[in-house]
Each structure stands twice: as C-alpha cells, then as structure tokens.
Amino acid sequence: MIKLHYISIFILAFATACSVSKEAGSLRSEARKERKIAEQMAIRKAIESRQYVMKMDKIIPINGRMMEIVPRNNFIIVNGEIVSVSLAYLGPSFGTRKITGINFNGRTGKYIMKSDEIKGLYNIQIEALTKNNDKFDIYITLGTNGYCSASINNPYIQSVSYEGIVVPLSAFKPPAVRPGRGI
C-alpha cells in the first residue's frame, strides 16, 4: 500500500513536471514569435521613414561568384534625404585610378519605393548625388524579415551587387573609419 502511494505521488509529480515543461516551451515559443513580429514592425517602420541601414556581408561581382566580404563593416545608410555608402568593390574601374571601394555621402535626387505587403518586400530605387556631382544609381530590395540586397551603378565602375541584412538606423552602431581608396 505504501509503495502504491509512492508510485502515485511519483506519477503525479512526473505528469506535473511534463506539463510545466510543455507550458514553459510554449511560452518561450510565443515570446519568440512576439519578438519576431516586433522586429519586423521596427524594420517596416524604419524603411517607410527612410531611417535604415543595410549591413552587407556578401558581394556578387558581374561574373556572378558570390564572396564573403571581410571585414564586415560594409554598409549603405539611408537617413532621410542623405545616403552614406561604404562598400568593398571588385571589378574593373573606368577611370585613371584603380577603385577598391565605393565610399561617399550624398543626397537623394530620386527615391522611388514600391512595396509588396503580402511578401513583406520593398523595392527601392535611389539616385544618389555626391557633392562632386557624381551620380550613383542604387537598386534595393528590402524584406521585413531582415534580408536585403542592393546593386550599385556608376559610370566609373561596373555594376556590382551585395547581400546582407537591414536594421533600423536607431539600432546601428557605426564601425571605426577605415582608410582606403574609393570613389
């Protein structure tokens, strides 16, 4: 009789522990879902208010062979009417000096944004104008899930594409300034 009592207590304790464990897992899963939705809403708000950063970690030259970018402090910042770009460059240069990076601060001449609410995607075309009157055409695809891709065109470089993540400008911590030869 005492053994049966201990077995009953053990079964009850085991069932309760399993139930609590299942509820805790469910709560963690629910918290993850809520955090993901909040992150997506923050990205959507940042894109629509033109306050976002694209942190690029892959470069795709015209030959199509994707490569990791090291170091990883390559970015495109859109801050209202201001566009700041600091990206590695692989490809031929069409000028008097070799170009190894695309580095500039400019203003948006044109900013065309189209959104696909169902897919959570934004397609953006930016015409960036520098103080030296250089023009860069930037074609961007941003996803509210954090994915982004961009391609940049300019008369001095061959078109090049990048992939990375998009984050709200308020969450971006800029890297240290690095010397380099860019346009």
N, C-alpha and C positions, 0 to 999 in steps of 0.2 A: 504494500500500500504506500509506504514512504517512497519507494522507487518510482511508482507511478506518479506520485505527487511531484517529485523532482523532474521526471520526464515531461510532465505537463508544463511545469514552470519553464524548462529549457525550450520547449516548442513555442510557447507563448513569447519568450524573450527573443528567440530567433526570428519569429514572424514579425515582431515589432521592429527589430533591427533592420530587417529587409525592407519593411515598409518605410521606415525613416530614411534609409539609404536611397530608395527609389524616389521619395519626395525631394530629397536634397539634390539628386541628379536632375530631377525635373525643374527645380528652382534654378539651378545653375544654367540649364539649357535655356530657360525662359529669360534669365538675366543676359545671356549671350545674345539672344535674339533681339532684346530691347536695346542693348549696346550697339549692335549692328545697325538697327533701324535709326538710332540717334546719329551714328557716324554718317550714314547715307544722307540723312536730312542736313547735317552740317556741311557735307560736300556739296549737296544740291544748292544750299543757300549761298555758299562761297562762290560757286560757278555763276549763279544768276546775279550775284552782286559784283562780279569781276574782282574777287579777292581770293585768288587761289595760287598754288604753287605746284608745278609738275616736277617731281624729282625723278630724273631719268637715270636708269641703270643699264640700259641696252642701247646700242647704236646699230643701225642697219644701213650700211653704205649701199650705193646703187647696185653693186654686184649681188646684193641680197643675203650675204652671210652675216647673220646676227652675231654681235660680240658684246661681252660684258664690258662696261666702262669702269675703269679703275683709275683714280679714286672715284668714289661715288658722289662727289659734290658737283653734279651737273644738273642744272635746273632752268626752268622758264617760270618767271614770276609775272603774274598779271595782277596789277594793283590799280584798279580803276582804268584810267587812260594811259598808265605807264606800263611798259613791258621791259623786263630785265632778263637777259639771256646770258648764260654761261654754260657752254656745251663743248665737249670734245668734237673734233671734226676729222674724218677720214675721207680722203678723196682728193681729186686734183683741184688746184687753185687756178683761177683765171685772172691773174694779176702779176705784179712784179715781184711779190714775195710769197713764200710758202705759208699757207694758212693751216694751223693745227688746232684752232679753237674758234668758236663763234662767241664773242663777248661784246655785248652792247646794252645800253639803256636807251630806250626810245619811247615815242608816243604812238598811240594807235591812230592811224589815218582812217582805217575802216575796221569795223568789228561786226561781223555777221554771225549770229548764233541761231542754230536750229536745234530743237530738242525732240526727242522721241521718248515721251513719258512712259510708254509701255516697256521699252527696253532699258530705260534709265540711262540713255546716252545723250550727249550733246556733241554736235559737230560745229566747230567754230573756225572761222577764217579771220585772221588778223593781218592787217597791213601795218607793219611797224616801221616808223620813220625815225632815223637817228639824227643827232644834231649836225652830222656831216652830210645830211640829205641822202644817206644810203637807205634803200628800201628792202625790207625782208618780208616775204610772204610766209606766214606760218599757218599751217593747216592742222587742226587739233581735233582729236576725238577723246572725250572725257566720259567716264562711266561713274555713276553714283556709287558703284561698288569699289571705287578707288583706282581702277585701271585707267591709264591714259597712253595715248600715242600722239606723236607730232612729227611733221615734216617741215623742213625749212628750205626756202628757195631764195637765192640772191644771185645777181649777175657774176659775182666773184667766186662762187662755189657751185659744186654740183649738188643737186638735191640730195638730202640725207634725212633719214627717219630715225626716230627714237621711241623707246617704250619705257614706261615707269609707272609711278603712282601719283595720284593727285591728292593734295591735302589742302585744307583751308589755310589761308595766309596767316591767320592768328596762331596756328599750330606749328608753323615753320620756324626752324632755328637755322639761320644762315651759316654756311661754312666760312672758315677763315679765307681771306682773299689769297689767291694764288697767282703768281706771275706766269705769264705765258704769251705766246704770240698768237693773237686772234684778230678778228676783224671787228 
